Amino acid sequence: MNLIISSGELYKMLQIGQNAISAKPQYPILADFLFDIDGNILTITSSDLEFTIISETQINSGNEGKFAFPAEILINTLREMPEQPIELIYDKENNGLKMISSYGEYQSGSNDIDDYPKIPEVDYSIKVAIPAGRFLKALSTCSFATATDEIKTNMLGISVNFQPDAVEIAATDAHKMVKYTLFHRSGMEDTSFVLPKKAVSILKHIINDEEDLIISLDKNQVLFEYKKHKIYCKLINQPFPNYNSVIPLNNDKEIVVNRQEWLRSLKRITLYGNRTTYQTSFLVKDNEIKIETLDPDFSNAASEVIKCQYTGEELNLSYNAKFLIDSLSNLESEEVKLAVSTAGRAAILTPGENEVGENILMLVMPVRTRKPIAD
């Protein structure tokens, strides 16, 4: 059995598929790509049992059959090969593989494809279509706020809640929170699931426009279908925190700041602050923000003043600068708004203006500085 395919096209497919190849697979066969030839259609599957990626393309073959090719050597060989037609040959009798290029021949053994895990047949009870690029942007904006502590299992992923006229996507680690609302008429009643963060990086490799992403859902698994790709993903089956309950409703003091100016200032300031707590003070008055930090253990301190739009009573605020940098880096607007009530309460960070069809809200939790910074 053989097939002929462009080396560049095959390499692109494998780059997507390798996101489901574990560095330490549970079974030897899971270190391989599964090739399935059906006439002029080639399907390549990879899996780590949590994620399964299936990609399809047309080829010059006419054969039918399956074989497994070790992922690491195949990807690394193609990475160093200029664009050209290559031929893959599978010798079923000897269970051997051969790749032929203009440079020479490469041989490898093959694992038994009967050991490859079968994709469970699921009767998906829910199916919805959504513009792929918009959905990916929402997931990407929220992903930085997911937990990294394995103990917080329900916060390791991203909450996706389909409503009749919107999709509400959120992430939190209990210290920061992002809620991204996409106004999209799905016609669905409230349906929610928790998506592992890794799904975002996989979707980034395949989504490149606003063509519909088809999302099929059952109790334990979600299937994403986009163009010639399918991604099966096990869900996090734990209840997500009620993030809406912690959003303050009476933050009546609004500070408007140039996002890039504030972001660059924080990146400079944090070089002199405590690298564990990132505690930073913000004195807001008369259309200015005085930003201060210190690390007494190393006799480091820094302060800057940036312009803003605010004329209310003086505010002495304190936040984790690292969390603020992450939040500002994941927004795209020229200006941002920080809505606060008092220094000890959570603030709400939003774009100066939301894009049409979306609404982004980030929660900024206060911290206590170790001691006041002298003028």
N, C-alpha and C positions, 0 to 999 in steps of 0.2 A: 504494500500500500504506500502511495506517495502523494505528495502535494507540492505545488509550486506557488510561491507567494513572494511579494516584495519584502525585503528585509526590514525596510523602514516601517511598513504597515504592520508587520508582525511585531516589531519592537514596541510600537505604540500600544498595541493591544496588550502585550505582556506587561508594560509599565502600569497599565490600569489594573491588570490582574494580580500583580505582585503585592498589592495592598491587602490581599487576603491570603498571602503566604506567610506563615509564622516563621520567625527565626528559629524557634524550637518546636516544630510540629509534633502533635500527639502521635501521629502515625507516619511512617516513612513516605507513604503515597501522597501525603499532604504537602510534601516538599516539591511536588511535581505539578505541572500544568496538565490538565486532561484535554487532549485534542479529540474532537469528534467530527469526522468528515461524513457528510451526507450529500453526495453528488458534488455540486459546486458551492456548497455552503460549509464553511468551517466554523465550528463553535469551540471556544477555549474557556475552560472552567478552572477556577482556583477557589480554595476554601480553607478556612482555619476553624470550621465548625460553628463559629459565631457569625462570620460573614462568608457569603458565597457570591462570587462575581462571575457572570457569564457574558461573554462578548461574541459577536457574530460578524462574519464578513464573507464576501464571495471570493472564490479561488478558482484556479485552473486544476481540476482534478478528475471528477467523474467516479472516484472510488467511494467506498463506504467502509467505516470502521472507526475504532478508537485506539489511542495509545497515550501513554504518559511520558512526558519529557521533563527531566530534572530542571527546575526553575532557575537555580543559581547559574549553572554553566550556560544555559541557553540565553538568558538575559545578558550576561557579561560578554558572551561571544558577539551577540548582535550589537551591543553598545560600541564595540570597537570595529564595526564593519560598515563601510560606506554603503549607500543605497544601491541595491542590486537585486535581481531575482535569485532566490535560493530554493533548493529542493530539500524537502524532508522525506526520508524513506524509513518505513517501519517494517522490519522483518519479524513477522509474527512467530514463525517457527523457532527462531533463536531469541525472540524477545529483545531484539537489538535495534538501535536507532542510528541513523546516519544523516548528517546535514552536509550538503554540497553547495559550495559557493565558488566564485571565480578564483578564490585564493587556494582552495583545497577542500579536503574532507574532514569531518569531525564525527567521531563515533562515541556512543554512550549506551549504557544499559538502560532498561526500562522496568519500572515496578509493575506489578500485576494490577491491571485496571479494575479487576473484580473487587479489590480492596478499597476502591474509591467510594466515599460515602455518598449515598443516594440523597437527592434533594427531596425532603418530605413533601408529599402532595397535600396541599392545604386548600380548603374551600374558603377563599377570602370573602368575608361577609361585607366588607366595605371597600369601595374603590372610588377614587376621586382624582381629577386632573387639575394641575396647577402650573402656571408658567415657571419653568425650571429655574431660570436665572434669578427671579424674584425670591423664590423659595430658598435657594442656596445663599443668597445675600443675607436673608434673615437668619438662617442657621449660622453662617460665618460670623455675623455681628454678635451673636449671643455666645458662641462657643468659648470665648476667653473666660467667661464667668462660671464655667463648670467646676466642680470640686476636683481636687487631685488626691484627697485623702480617701483611701479605699474603704474606710469605715463608713463614710457618707455615701453608701451605695446608690441611694435614690437621687443623689445630686451629681453623680458622675456623668449624667447624660443631659439631654436637652428636652424640655417638655414641648410637645406639639399638640395644640388643642384646636381642632376644626370646629367652627361654628357656622351657622347658616350663611352669614355675610362676611366672615373674617376667619383668619388663621392666627391664633395667638401662640407665639413661640417665646420660650423663656428659659433662662438658666440662672442658677445661683449656687454659691458655695457657703451661704450664710453670712459672708462678709461683704459681698457685692452681688448685685442682681441686675439682669437686663430683661426687659419685656419688649418684644418686637411684634407689632400687630400689622398684618397684611390684610387689607380690605379686599376680599375675594369671595365672590358668590359661589359657594360650593353646594348650597342647598342641604347640607348635612346638619343633623342635630349635633349637640355637643359630643365630640368623640376625641379622646386624648390618648396619647401614648408617650413613653419616654425613650428617646432615641440615643444610643451610645454615641459619644463624641466622635469616635473614629469614623462614623458614617459621613461626617462632614468632609473629612479629607478625601474619602473615596469619591464622593459626589463632585468634589472640586476637579477631579481628574477627568470627568466625563462631560460635565455640563458646560456648554459654551454659548448658549443662546436662550431665547424665551420659548422654545418649543415645549409643548406640554410634557411634564413629568407625571407619569401615572403612578399613584400610590395605592397599593392594595394592602389591606390590614386584616389581621386576625388577632387572637388573644395574645400570642407569644411572638409573632413575627410580622415584619413589614417587608413588602416587595416594592422596589423602585424600578420602573421601566422607563428608559430614555433612549430614543433612537434604537440602536442595535445592542444596547447593554441592559442587563438585569442585575440587580443587587438584592440579595436576600440577607436580611439582618435580624438577628434575635433582639428582642426588646428587653429593656430593664423593667422587670415586673415588680416594681415597688412604687407606692404612691408618692407623687412629687409634692414638695411642700406647697402650702397655700400662699404663694408669693404675693397675690393681690392684697392679702390681709395686712401686709407690712408696708404698703405704699401709703405715705402720709397724705392727708387730704386738705390740710390747711397751711401749706407752705406759701405764704403770701408775699415774701420778699424775693425779688427776682434780680439776679445779676447776669448781665449779658457780657460775654468775653469772646475775643477772637480765639478760635480753637487752636490754630497753629502757634500763635504767640504764647498762649498759656502752656501748651504742650512742650514747646522748646524750653520755656523757663523752668518747668518742672524737671525736665531731663537734666538741666544744668544743676539745679538746686539739689537733687537727690545724690549727686556725687559727694556732697559734704554732709549728708544726714546719716542717720543710723540705718545700716543695710539690712537690719532684721525687721524693724517696725515701720520704717519709712515715715515716721511721724513728721508732719509738716503743718505750720500755722499759716492762716490766711486772715489778715486784717483788712476788712473791706470798708472803705468810706470815701466819700467825695470822688466818685468815679475812678478809684484806684484800688488795686489789691496789692498789699505788701506781703510777699511770700517769704517765710523764714524757716530755717531748719538748723539743727545742730546735732553733733555727736560728741558729747563731753569726754567720752572714753578716749577719743583721738584728738581732742581739741580742735575739731572741725566745726565750722559754722558758715552759713551763707544766707543772703537775703537779696531779693529783687523786688522791684515795683513794676507792675504792668497796668495798662489802662483797662477800664471796664465801663459799663453803663450801670450805675447804681447811685442813688442819692438819698436813700433812707437812713435809718439810724445805724450807727457803727456796729459792725459784726466782727466778733472774734471767733473764727472757725478753725477746726483742726481735722485733717483727714490723712489717710494713708496715701502718700503721693504715688506709690506704685500702682495702686488701684485706680487712681485718677488718670495716670498715664495710659493704662490699659483701656480705660473707658474712652478717653479722648482719641486714642489711636484707632478705635473701632467705629468712629463717627466720620462722616464725610463733609458735613456742613461747614461753611466759612465761620459762622458764629455758633456758640452754644449758650444755653440758659441754665443757670443753677438756681433752683427755687428752694428756699430755706425758710424755716420758722424761727428756731432758736439754735444755739451752738450745739446743744446736746442731742438734737434730733436728726434723723436721717434727711439728707438733701436729695432732690430730684434733678438729674442732669438730662437735658433733652437737646436735640438740634435746634439751632435758631429758627429754622423752618423745616418741617418734615417734607419729604418727597411726596408727590401725589400718590395716594393709595397706601400709605404706610404711616405708622406712628411708632417712634422709638422712645423708650423711657429707661433710664439707668438709675439705680439707687446707690447713693454714696453714703456710707456709714461713717459717723464721727468717731474720732479717737481722742484720747487724752495725751497731751504732750507731757514729757517728763518734768519740765519746768518752764516757766515763761522765758522767752528770749529777750534779753535787755535791748533797749534801743541804742 
